Amino acid sequence: MSYRSFSEFVAALDQAGELRRIVEPVATELEITAIADREMKSPGGGKALLFEQPTIAGKTSRFPLAINTMGSKRRMAIALKVNDVEDLAQEMQLILKAKPPTNLRQGWELLKQGVNLLHARPKHVSGGACKDVVQILREGESAGLTLADLPVLQCWPKDGGRFVTLPNVHTRDPDTGERNVGMYRMQVYDDRSTGMHWQVHKVGARHGKRYYERGERMPVAVTLGGDPAYTFAATAPLPDGLDEILFAGFCRKKSVELVKCETIDLEVPADVDFVLEGYVQPGELRAEGPFGDHTGYYTPVDDYPVFHLTAITHRKDAIYPATIVGIPPMEDFYMGTASVRVFLPVFRMNFPEIVDLALPAEGVFHNLVFVSIRKQYPWQAYKIMHGLWGMGQMMFSKYIVVVDEDCDVHNTSDVLFRLCANTDPQRDSTFIKSPCDSLDHAPTLPNIGTHMGFDATRKLPGEGYHRGWPELVKMDAETLKRIERLFGS
Ligand SMILES: Cc1cc2nc3c(=O)[nH]c(=O)nc-3n(C[C@H](O)[C@H](O)[C@H](O)COP(=O)(O)O)c2cc1C
C-alpha cells in the first residue's frame, strides 16, 4: 500500500495516464508556474507535470521537478493508494467505533492508539536511500551541492525570491520530545539559508518559541518527496501531539522507516528524495515575502525565523517536488478536500448531527465552510458553528454556512440557493471574535478578527418562527418514473 520512493509514485501516475512529461527546458523562474497554473485550472485539476529539464538562471538543473502530483481527486487517491479517499475515512470511522469515545479529547486519544496499533509505529533503521549522496556544509568551505542546485521555483512575478513550496518540516518539542511535521514554505535567501514560514498558530512555531525561551539552537530537518503520504500528513490539520509520522504510517499501511540525520539530532523518513538538515537560531528573524499565496493575493513582507543549512542528502534518482498556490482552484484544494474527507468521522463523532462538510475552492481552505446537519432542535446550527470554530485549525473558518441535510454541500450553487432563500440576514447570522489565518489580509490587524456564521436551515417554531416553513418545490416520484419510462433517464 506504500510507495518506496517519490519516483515510484510518479511512475504510478504515468501508468494511470495522469502524468504529462515536459522534455523541453523550462525556466524555474515564472515559466513552470505559468504552465502549472493553466494545468491546475483545467477541468478536474488537469494532469501531474514532470519537468525533465527545469532550468535555473538558464542552466539545466541536475534534478527533474514534479508538480500537481496530488492535484485531482483521482491523483489524491493514487497518492494514498486507495480507490477513493473515503476508504481511509471509513478506517478512521472503524477506529472510532471500536470503543466510542465520550468526548473529543478521548476521541483523539483513541485515534492515536488505533493509528498506533494499525502498523503505524515507525521503525528505526541505520541507513536509507535518502543518503545515496551526502553533502555536509561546513562554514567557510565551498560545497559541490547547495540550495542553489535545487530547481526551486520563483512562482509569481512579484515574489520576494525563490520558495521551496512542498517542504515537510520536522521539529521536536524540547520539553516532551514529541515530534511534529508541518508544511511551512521556505524562501531561499542564499545557497545555505532560507526563511521558515511557520505561522504563529502552528506547531513548528510553538516548538520554536520553547527553544527561544530556553536559549537553545533549534534543530530542524526538512524532507522533500518520498511516499506522498508524508506530504499529505504534513499538511493535514492533526491536533498538536498526534504524530504525523504515525499518521503517515496509518495512511500507507506500513511503518515509516526513520533514519538519523547527519548533522542534527533528528530522524527523518529514510526513503525521501531530499533531506535539508539545519537549525533555527533563537531570536534571529528576517524579512520574508512577498509571496503569491493561497489567498490569491500577495502576502506582504513579514519577519520570520531563518533556517541555516548544515547538510543536504538525497537519493540518486531524486525528483524535486513542488506546488504553486495562487488564485483558486489550485493543487492544494484537492489536498485540503482529502483531509476534510478523512477527518469528517472525527467531526461527526463530536457532532453526530453533521451529515457532510465541504470547504469550497473559492474559500481557499479557511474562508468558507459549508456544513449540512440533521436538525432536531432550535439553534442547533449555532452549536455546530461554535463547535467547529473550537476545533483546531477550523478556528480559521471565516464564514460558516449551516444547511439542512437535503442540501448537497459540494454543490456551491445549491448552498447559495439555500442561503439566499432561507435566511433573514439579521436574525440568522452571528459574529464572533477569533484568531484569524495569518495569511488573511482582510482583518484590520494581523491574526485576529471576526468570523460570521449563517443559519440557512429551515426555522422551527422554537426559534421564534411561527409562519409554517414552506416545502421545497419538487416533482413527485411517480411522474418522474413515468417520464423516465417514456424518455429515458
Ligand atoms: C502547499 C501548502 C503550503 C503551506 N504553507 C504554509 C506556510 O508557509 N506556513 C504555515 O504556517 N502553514 C502552511 N500550510 C498549512 C500547514 O501545512 C497546515 O496548517 C499544517 O496542518 C500545519 O501543521 P502543524 O499543525 O503541525 O503546524 C501550507 C499548506 C499547504 C498545503
The ligand as an SDF file (V2000), in Angstrom:
LIG
                    3D

 31 33  0  0  0  0  0  0  0  0999 V2000
    1.0480   23.8600   -0.1840 C   0  0  0  0  0  0  0  0  0  0  0  0
    0.9010   24.2760    1.2460 C   0  0  0  0  0  0  0  0  0  0  0  0
    1.7150   25.2650    1.7610 C   0  0  0  0  0  0  0  0  0  0  0  0
    1.5820   25.6800    3.0910 C   0  0  0  0  0  0  0  0  0  0  0  0
    2.3930   26.6630    3.5630 N   0  0  0  0  0  0  0  0  0  0  0  0
    2.3060   27.0270    4.8680 C   0  0  0  0  0  0  0  0  0  0  0  0
    3.1950   28.0110    5.3890 C   0  0  0  0  0  0  0  0  0  0  0  0
    4.0270   28.5640    4.6890 O   0  0  0  0  0  0  0  0  0  0  0  0
    3.0890   28.3110    6.7090 N   0  0  0  0  0  0  0  0  0  0  0  0
    2.1700   27.7040    7.5390 C   0  0  0  0  0  0  0  0  0  0  0  0
    2.1500   28.0050    8.7420 O   0  0  0  0  0  0  0  0  0  0  0  0
    1.2910   26.7930    7.0550 N   0  0  0  0  0  0  0  0  0  0  0  0
    1.3520   26.4370    5.7380 C   0  0  0  0  0  0  0  0  0  0  0  0
    0.4920   25.4980    5.2450 N   0  0  0  0  0  0  0  0  0  0  0  0
   -0.5240   24.9040    6.1320 C   0  0  0  0  0  0  0  0  0  0  0  0
    0.0820   23.9110    7.0850 C   0  0  0  0  0  0  0  0  0  0  0  0
    0.8870   22.9880    6.4360 O   0  0  0  0  0  0  0  0  0  0  0  0
   -1.0130   23.1640    7.8460 C   0  0  0  0  0  0  0  0  0  0  0  0
   -1.7330   24.1210    8.5790 O   0  0  0  0  0  0  0  0  0  0  0  0
   -0.4640   22.0760    8.7400 C   0  0  0  0  0  0  0  0  0  0  0  0
   -1.5470   21.4020    9.3380 O   0  0  0  0  0  0  0  0  0  0  0  0
    0.4180   22.6520    9.7960 C   0  0  0  0  0  0  0  0  0  0  0  0
    0.9250   21.6230   10.5890 O   0  0  0  0  0  0  0  0  0  0  0  0
    1.0880   21.7900   12.1640 P   0  0  0  0  0  0  0  0  0  0  0  0
   -0.3110   21.8920   12.7210 O   0  0  0  0  0  0  0  0  0  0  0  0
    1.7790   20.5460   12.5510 O   0  0  0  0  0  0  0  0  0  0  0  0
    1.8600   23.0160   12.3990 O   0  0  0  0  0  0  0  0  0  0  0  0
    0.6060   25.0730    3.9140 C   0  0  0  0  0  0  0  0  0  0  0  0
   -0.2050   24.0610    3.3940 C   0  0  0  0  0  0  0  0  0  0  0  0
   -0.0690   23.6550    2.0710 C   0  0  0  0  0  0  0  0  0  0  0  0
   -0.9590   22.5730    1.5460 C   0  0  0  0  0  0  0  0  0  0  0  0
  1  2  1  0
  2  3  1  0
  2 30  2  0
  3  4  2  0
  4  5  1  0
  4 28  1  0
  5  6  2  0
  6  7  1  0
  6 13  1  0
  7  8  2  0
  7  9  1  0
  9 10  1  0
 10 11  2  0
 10 12  1  0
 12 13  2  0
 13 14  1  0
 14 15  1  0
 14 28  1  0
 15 16  1  0
 16 17  1  0
 16 18  1  0
 18 19  1  0
 18 20  1  0
 20 21  1  0
 20 22  1  0
 22 23  1  0
 23 24  1  0
 24 25  2  0
 24 26  1  0
 24 27  1  0
 28 29  2  0
 29 30  1  0
 30 31  1  0
M  END
$$$$
